[in-house]
Amino acid sequence: MSITRIGTGPRMSAAVVHGNTVYLAGQVANAAKGASVTEQTKEILGIIDGLLAEAGTDKTKILSANIWLTDMGTFAEMNAVWDTWVVKGCTPARATVESKLAAPDYKVEIAVIAAR
């Protein structure tokens, strides 16, 4: 079975496709870096849409999502954006935890696994 890598860099790939499964690395907001959780979540979900499309799938096929927030107090703020983005009836298994992220300006990180 072949492996296709998307957005490959020296340390990681943005996405890896193996068979009919697409694995996305944790995505953070670069344009909205330092902005609100709302703005960062919107940007990240847009990035995820683009990577899934490049891999030949879309958000209706997301199997699982892991979300990291630097402050669990922003859980409702992130969910407000997530709830308008996720497709009703196609919600993935999901976990959300509080954690420090790679840089202080990042408030949200999201990684997903999807089928093709």
C-alpha positions in Angstrom: 0.0 0.0 0.0 1.4 3.4 -0.9 2.1 6.3 1.3 1.6 9.9 0.1 2.9 12.9 2.1 1.5 16.4 1.7 3.4 19.5 2.9 6.5 17.6 3.7 9.1 19.5 5.7 12.3 18.6 7.4 10.5 17.6 10.7 7.0 16.5 9.7 4.4 16.4 7.0 1.2 18.4 7.2 -0.7 15.3 6.1 0.0 11.6 5.3 -2.2 9.4 3.3 -2.0 5.6 3.7 -4.5 3.6 1.9 -7.9 5.2 2.5 -6.9 7.0 5.7 -5.6 10.5 6.0 -3.7 11.6 9.0 -3.3 15.4 9.6 -0.6 16.8 11.8 -1.7 19.2 14.5 -2.6 22.5 12.8 -2.1 25.9 14.3 -3.1 29.4 13.1 -0.2 31.3 11.7 -2.1 34.3 10.2 -4.2 34.6 13.4 -1.2 33.8 15.7 -1.8 35.8 18.9 -5.4 36.5 18.0 -8.5 35.2 19.8 -9.5 31.5 20.1 -12.3 32.3 17.7 -10.0 33.6 15.0 -7.4 30.9 15.5 -10.1 28.1 15.3 -11.5 29.6 12.1 -8.1 29.7 10.5 -7.2 26.2 11.6 -10.5 24.7 10.3 -9.9 26.4 7.0 -6.4 24.8 6.8 -7.9 21.4 7.7 -10.5 21.9 4.8 -7.6 22.6 2.4 -5.5 19.7 3.5 -8.4 17.2 3.4 -9.3 18.4 -0.1 -5.7 18.0 -1.3 -5.8 14.4 0.1 -9.0 13.7 -1.7 -11.5 13.8 1.1 -13.5 16.3 3.2 -14.7 17.1 6.7 -17.7 14.8 6.4 -15.3 11.9 6.5 -13.4 12.9 9.6 -13.1 9.9 12.0 -11.5 11.5 15.0 -10.3 14.9 16.1 -7.9 15.9 18.9 -8.0 19.5 20.1 -5.6 21.2 22.4 -6.5 24.5 24.1 -4.0 26.5 26.2 -7.0 27.5 28.5 -10.0 25.3 29.0 -11.9 28.5 29.9 -12.0 29.1 26.1 -13.7 25.7 25.4 -17.1 27.3 24.7 -15.5 29.9 22.4 -13.8 27.2 20.3 -16.9 25.1 20.3 -19.0 28.0 18.9 -16.7 27.9 15.8 -16.5 24.1 15.6 -20.3 23.7 15.9 -20.9 25.9 12.8 -18.1 24.1 10.8 -18.8 20.4 11.5 -21.4 18.7 9.4 -24.5 17.6 11.3 -24.7 13.9 11.4 -21.0 13.6 10.5 -19.4 14.5 13.8 -16.2 12.7 14.6 -15.0 11.1 17.8 -13.3 13.9 19.6 -11.1 14.7 22.6 -10.2 18.2 23.9 -7.6 18.9 26.5 -5.8 21.8 28.0 -2.1 22.0 27.3 0.9 24.3 26.6 1.5 24.6 22.9 4.7 25.2 20.9 4.6 29.0 21.2 2.7 31.3 23.6 0.8 33.0 20.7 -0.9 29.7 19.8 -4.1 29.1 21.7 -5.5 26.2 19.7 -4.2 23.2 17.9 -6.3 20.6 16.1 -5.3 17.3 14.5 -7.7 15.0 12.6 -7.8 11.6 11.0 -10.2 11.1 8.1 -11.3 8.4 5.7 -11.1 8.9 1.9 
